[in-house]
């Protein structure tokens, strides 16, 4: 695809800024009538942050600030159907989502990239290696990732029963915002005793989720629930950081990251004791330090 980078700020569209030096937000057209909202800040080696479901790039707030200050170029984008990106009816399978990622890398002419995928975003990271042979990528990180396979099958007996996904889909269709409200509490490990974030911040994350296309929310849930990445793990041949909380009630560590760590060569596996799924906020300082150490290594 030809370069279709469009600055979100109309006053800059006709300027002579070098896109490699421009620190701004922009839209990148990755397919016909599909534009993804992209934030591109800082200078240095590029790091692409891929958000989880059903959030948007804003979930990386505390990582963007930290990594830019530590001399990295940080690109965070909204997956199609989420945040400020286009909301087409089709294209929520991992092949298409990964094609979107590839377009961002190509159109921004990125090299020596580190891909960081949170939760659902781990799927795009692994699929990029199997589909594009990891072109331009030097390192990868899987954070609270759904990799390699969530569904219960004969050869994956510890997986989630298909009925669980069907119940989730019904709850989303019945009352999507109510579902997100309850989901968020489990996501961050909120209970009667433990309140790791303020009510206001929890409501903020709920609001981010509410901006997602209802259809995209459903179809992406299908994608990460039913896609089997087990045969693709061997294609990840770059140094890989795997981080997961052992109190993750959304994506259990034993079903996912522990298995991924056994199958991906050249990986560093770090378990966060007592951490929930949303450790990008609850354990943000530790996560930032671990990411920076990995990037600098």
N, C-alpha and C positions, 0 to 999 in steps of 0.2 A: 504494500500500500504506500502511496506517496505520502510525504510528510504533511500531516494535517493538524499541527499544533496551533491552537488558537488561544491567545491570552484571554483569561476571564475578564480582565480589565480592558474595556474597549479602547481606552486612550493609548494603550500600548500596542495595539494590533498592527499598526503601520510603522512602528519604530524600527530602528536598526540594531536593537539589542541582540547580542549573541545568545542563543537559547541555552548554551552550555553555562553561561555566566548569570543568566537572569534568575533572580530569586523571586518567585511569584506563584500564584495559582493560575491554572490554565485548563483548557479543555483539549483533549486529544481524541480525534476521531479514529476509532479502532476498527470499525466496520461501517457499512452503509447505514446512515441514520443513527449511529451509536457513538455518542461522545462521552468519554469518561472524565470526571473532574479529578484533577491532579494537583497536588501541592509539591513544589520543587524548591527546596531551601538549602542554603549552605554551599560550601565548596569542599572538594576532596573526593575520595573514593565514594561511589554511589551506594546507597543502601535503600532498597525498596521494601516498604512496610505494607503488608497485605492484611487487611482487617478481617475480623471474624464475623459470624452471623449472629443476629441480623443488624450489626452495627455499621459504622462507616469509618472513614479515615480519622475522624476526630478521636477515636479511642486511643490513638497513639500520641496524644497531646504531650504526655510526660516524657516519652521517648524522643520525639522530634526535637524538642527544646534541648535535651541533653546531648543528643548526637551531633546536632549542628554546632553547639558550643565546643564539642570535642573534634571539630574539623572534619566532619563527614557531610557529604551531600545527601540529603534525605528526600526521598520521593515517597509520598503517601497518597494513594488514590482510592476513590470510591468504586467498588465493583459495580458492573452494570446492574441496574435495578435498585441500587442503594444510594443513600446520601443525595448528592447533587448530580449524579450521573444519569444518563438516559435510562428509561425504563421500558425497553422493548418487551414484547410478549414472549419472544423466543431467545434461546441462547444461554440457558442456565446450567448446561452440562459442563463438565470440567474441560473438555476439549475446547469449547468456545471461550470459556473464562480464561483459559491459558493462552488462547490466541490473542485475547485482549492484552494480557500481560506482555506477550511477545511484541505486540505493536508498540507498547509504551517503551520497551527497551530499544527497539529499532528506531523509533521516531526521535527519541532523545539521544540516540547514538551512544548508548551506555556500554562501557566495558569494565571488566574487573568488578562486577556487581556482587553485592551480598543480598540474597533474597531472604526476607524474614516473614514467615507465614504464621499467623495466629489462628488456632482452631481450624475452621474451614479453610483458611488460607494456606494451611499446610498442603492441601490438595493441589493447588496451583503450583506450589514449589516443586513437588515431586513430579507432577505431570509435565512441567517445563523441561525437566531432564529427560523424561521418556519420549516426549513429543518433539523437543527442539535440541536434544542432546546437550542441554545446559549452555547453549551459546551465550558467551559473554559473562557467564556467572563464575565467580571465583570461590564463593562460600555460600552456605545456606544455614538457616536457623528455623527450627520447628518449635513453636511455643504453644503449649497446651493443645497440641495438634491432634486432629482426627485420624491421622495416618497411623496404621495402614488400612484398617477395615473395621467398620463398626457393626455390620449386620451379622446376626446369628445365622450360621449355616452349618451343614454337617462338618465341614472342616474348619469352622470358626465357632465352636460351641459356646464360647463365653460372650459372644456378641449380643447386641440388643435385638430382641424379637421384632419381627416386622410389625407386629401389632402395636408396639410402642410408638413407632413412627406414624402409624395410622391414627392413633389417639392424639398425637401432637398435631397432626394436620387438621383433625376435626376441631381441636381447641383453637387453632389459629383462625379457622374459617368462622367459628362461632363468635369469638371475641378476641381479635388479634392483640389489642392493647392490653386487655386483661391477662392474656397469656404471657406477654412480654413482661408485665409487672411481676408476675409470680416467677417467671424464668430468671429475671434479674436478681432476685433474692438468692436463689440457688447458685446462680452464676458467680456471685461475689461472696458466697458463704455467709449470708445474713441469717441470723436466727435470734432467739430470745436473748441469748448470752452474748453472741458475737455480732458486732456492728462495725465492720471495717471501713465503712464509708458513710458520709452524711446522707440523710434523707434527700436533701436537695440534689446531691450528686447522683444518687440512685435514680431520681426522677429525670435528671439530665440524660443519663444513658438510656432510659426508657424513651425519652423524646427522640433521641438519635435513631433508635430502632423503629419508631413510628413513622419516620420519613421513608422507610423502605417500601417499595412496591409490594402490595399484598401477594400478588402472583409470584414475584421474584422470591419473596420470603418462603413460599410453599415449595417452589421448584428447587431452590438451593438446598432446602432441608432434605429433599429427595436425593439431591446429588451427593451431599456429604454422608447421608445415611446409608446409601446403597452402592457407592462406588468402591471397588476393590483395587487398592494400590499395591497389594503385596508383591506382585510380579514386577513392579516398577522400581522397587527400592534399590535394586542393584545398579540402576542407572544413575543414582546419586553418587558421584565419584569425587566430589569436592569435600573439603573439611566441613563438617556439619555439627552445629550446636543443637542439642535437644534439651528442652527445659519443660518440666511438668510438675504440677503440684500433686502431692499424694492424697490430698483431700478434695480432689476434683470430682464433684458429683454430676457434672455435665458430660465430661469426656474422661472416663476412668483411665488412670495411668497404666494399669496392667493390661488393658485391652489395646492400648495405643502406643504411647511413647516407649514403654518398656520393650515392646515387640519391635518397634522401629529401630531402637538402639541395638538390637541383636542382628538386624539385617542390613543396616547402612554402614558401609565401611568408613573409616576415618571420622568417627563421631565422638563428641564429648557429651555425655548424658548427665544432666544435673537435676536432682530431685529437690523440690522445695517442700520442706516438711510443713505440713498443716496448711498448705496454700490451696485456695479454691481455683476454679477455672479462670476467673478474671484477675490473674496475678499481675497483669500489666499495670493495674492500679494498686492492688493490695500489697504487692511485693515489688513496687516499681523501683525502689532504690537498688535492691539486689539485682533485679532484672537488668537495669541499666548498666550496673557495674559488670555483670557477666557478659552482656552484649559487647560492651566496650573492650573488655579483655579479649574476647573472641575476635573482634574486628582488628585489634592491634596485634594479635599474635601472628 
